[in-house]
Amino acid sequence: MTPQQEIEALIAQVALGDRSAFRDLYQRTSAKLFGVCLRVLNDRAEAEEALQEVFLRVWDKAGMYQVNGLSPMTWLITIARNLSVDRRRARRDPAGGLDAAEVVADSAPGPEAQAVARSDVVALNACLDGLPDGKGDMLRRVYLDGASYATLASETGARLNTIRTWLRRGLAALKECLEQ
């Protein structure tokens, strides 16, 4: 039997309530799972507590494990990671829920910042529209729409280096316009 098959067999025995299989599963996997808990929590004592909870969950949920050809360690590591992440979140938010909402700053821009952003957008569009020979449209296509230089080259029939030069000159002109 491969190590993967052995762990799957131990999980199956744990699902039937076999305590010796549970002990063997603990001995074979606890070091790895403790490492996962410790990496997430960065606190040895809390990681030890989390590991205990992990194995309580394994005892309770072993019947839910399905042999699917993937590593059973993935299932165990997922339990350990999720539990550790939950503990870390709980540690960060001891008050929990809506009580903590009072002290959380709103990261959305305020009315003044929104007005400035709108005026910046208007200025940017005006400068892009004012660029000669469709350079503004090319800059929009590349930097706002995600078109590649090669796409522009094939659409315009120009060489790739020519497109690069046009875009570089267009950016310089745009910068100059925005600084006025």
Summary of the structure (lengths in Angstrom):
residues: 180
radius of gyration: 29.2
end to end distance: 74.7
largest distance: 79.5
contacts: 447
relative contact order: 0.07
helix: 81%
strand: 0%
